Amino acid sequence: MCGFIGIYGPDGSDVALEIYEGLIAVQHRGQDAAGITTFTDAFHVKKGLGLVRDVFNERNMQRLRGPLGVGHVRYPTVGAGSDEDVQPFHVVFPNGVAMAHNGNVTNFLELKRTLGLTGVRVSSSCDLEVILFVFARALAERVKPGEHLRPEDVFAAVSAVHEEVKGAYSVVAILADGGMVAFRDPYGIKPICFGEKTTEEGVWYACASESVVLDINGYRKTSDIGAGEAIFIGRDRKVVHRKLAGEQHRPCIFELVYFARHDSLLDDVSVYKTRRRFGRALAEQWLETGAPMPDVVIPIPDSSREAALAMSESLERPYREGLVKNRYIGRTFIMPSQGARQSSVRRKLNPIRLEFEGKDVLLVDDSIVRGNTSRRIASMVRDAGARKVYM
């Protein structure tokens, strides 16, 4: 559960500022760490623990030069979340590669042991590192130092990742003197999209984990990279699209339910409209089961608003904003400890008593992960005067 962006700009351009803006747009996808790696004649790196605004400043942004770059925000699902796990990762020999990803490698420990037997020392507990080494090793077998990369070489390296790395992953990588590649696992579980724009400087290419990243930087989304597909832009600036592995597309439903921004399109599906459809489906189930009719429908902000509004319209019951969210408290699902999750709920949400007193209230949430927040919110709403609470 991370966010990333990769950009290949015209020669002489600097992409770091656009990458920064893109990471701000997907800050919701990871709050633990952030990083940017760019390339001129060498890799330039800045990464650290914390929010995007805390990791980067004017001084360190000035040294992130070059027309090639990748950026990442991290929510750790594998590893301890230490400094060593912050993405992007890069290698400089035999071919320079910098890489970022979103996903989970299910055979990470197995690959880590296998790589160790060949002399590769995996230095972090982040599963991206094994993807990077598998890709870089396969590339090195076909391309000697100093040789130009061909699309076939890059696609062969991606195929090696598809064969050896199991799990869900969307990946973007910049190749020293060789361009940019983006690819998706054979099932297409985690989202990734691709776009272009033209300025006075020339044509820019970008890929990201959500289309909103392209939108805010002025790119036109041209495609979603499909299951088992890859896109490569080489030094000749030609976009080569290749289907490398064929499995039935199995996109992650949690992206549409909760994780993605509602103004994004995932595989050409509107997150906003999907959440509206969720609300109508909930209302149909509510009516079919003969559940009690509430006096009011109230969302638990933010990502359940669309569903709650659609549900209130279908039930013909008023929609009200009864819970005020503190914008400076992170998403409780992402918080690392249960104690932090539970203690943050009351700081995150505060009820408007007038919307609850003496009413039968239907609360609409997007998902129940552990049940910690649901229990505490229901108790808080009762304390605010609700007569009955449905969820």
NUMARDO-269459 format. One record per residue (C-alpha): x, y, z. Coordinates in steps of 0.05 Angstrom, whole numbers, plus 5000, padded with zeros to 4 digits. Last residue first. Layout:
N
XYZ/...
***
This chain:
391
452750155220/446450275260/446250695323/440050815364/437951405408/443951835390/445852325445/453152505433/455151945480/451751455433/455951745375/462351655415/460650935431/459250785357/465851135339/469750715389/467050055365/467950225292/475150485304/477549825333/473749375286/480049095254/479049255181/471849495175/470649845110/467750455076/463650705135/456350895136/453151085203/445551025207/442951435264/436351365302/435752055331/434852365400/441152785396/445552595337/445753175287/445553705342/451453365377/456453515321/461252945334/468952995336/473452545295/481052495291/482852635363/477652125386/480251605336/487651735351/487851345416/485250715384/489950715324/496050895365/494650345414/493649855357/500450015330/503050215261/498050735238/495850605167/488650405184/488251035227/489151495168/493252085191/491052635239/492253345213/485653395176/481553345240/474953055217/468153315237/462752785246/455452955236/455353135162/448052985146/444252595093/436652585100/432851935087/429951735020/433051045027/436051104957/438251824967/441151665036/445051075007/447951504951/450252025001/453251495047/456951164990/459951824966/461952025037/465451375055/472451605037/472652195086/469352165134/464851695174/458451835136/451752015168/444751775146/438852055187/432351835218/433951105207/429350585175/429749915211/432449325169/427348965125/432748525094/431148745023/431249485043/438149465074/440849045017/438349544966/441250115007/448049785010/447949694934/446250434925/452150624970/457050164933/454750484868/456651164895/463450874914/464350634843/462451314815/467851664856/473251134842/471951214768/473950594729/478750694671/483550184700/483550604764/480951314754/482451804810/478052354839/475951914897/483151834921/485151104925/485450694990/478250585011/473450184970/476450264901/483550094923/480849554970/478149184909/485149004886/484948844812/484748114789/485848114713/485947404687/493047184672/497547304612/504747514618/509047954573/504248434539/508648974509/508149734500/513850104468/513850864474/519251174430/523451704463/529751494424/533351414490/528350884511/521150914536/518850234559/511750014578/510249344610/504248874614/502748264659/495948534679/494749204644/498549864644/492950374644/493250814584/493851514554/492851954615/493852664594/499152994637/498253684670/501953554735/495653534777/492353054729/498152554725/498352464800/490652414800/491351814755/493751374812/499850914820/503951334772/507051364703/509951964668/512452174599/514452874577/514953114505/518953734488/521554364521/515954794494/511154314527/507953654508/504553184556/504252434566/500951914611/501451224642/497450864695/498850364751/494149984797/495849394842/492948704826/494648664752/494647904754/501247814718/504648364759/505149064730/510549434692/513850104683/520450244646/524350894638/530151114595/537050824580/542751284601/541751024672/535150634674/529250924711/524450434743/516950394757/513549794788/506549544803/506548934849/502148394877/505147714893/510447254865/517247454838/520946934797/517346884731/514447584728/521147874749/524647484694/519447744645/521248454665/528548314650/526648034582/522448654569/528549094583/533048704536/527748684481/526849444486/534249534471/539149814520/545550124494/552149784511/556950124559/556749584611/554348924580/546948814567/543748124565/545747794630/546148474663/538648584650/536847924684/541148114745/538148814748/530948554746/532148014799/535948514842/530649054837/524948574852/528848324912/529749034938/522449194930/520848714986/523449185039/527248845097/533649175077/540848995059/539748425010/546748155001/547547824933/552847274934/548946754894/546646394957/544147054984/539647144924/536146494941/535346685014/532247364996/527947024943/524946554995/523947125044/520347544991/515746994966/509347394977/511948034947/506948574968/505249194928/507149894905/513849994873/520050424865/526350324824/533050624806/537450234757/544650334735/547349754696/553349334721/553249664771/549850284799/544049994839/537950374863/532350364915/526650864916/524450744972/525550755047/527150075077/534050245104/531250815145/526850325183/519750105166/520349435200/519349005139/513448845095/506849225097/510449895104/506550515082/511250875037/511251484992/515451434929/518851834875/522351664809/526552094764/529552204695/530452904665/535853104715/537253464780/535553294852/540853774880/535954354885/530753934921/535553834980/536054574994/528854764980/526154245029/524153515026/522953005081/517953405124/513353615067/513252905040/511252615107/516052235152/522251795147/527451965095/529452015023/533952444979/537952134922/541752384861/543951824813/549651994766/550652284697/543752604703/539052164745/533652284797/531651924861/526052174905/523851904973/518251885024/516951535090/511651335140/505551695112/503551255054/497751235004/494551875030/500752255009/498552104937/497752834914/503753064954/507852524919/505752804851/507753514871/514653254892/515252864826/513553494788/519053874826/524153314814/523253284739/529053734716/529553864642/535853864599/533653294555/526053244555/522652914615/522052184637/517752164700/516251624751/511051674806/509651254867/504551104922/504550554974/500050005000/
***
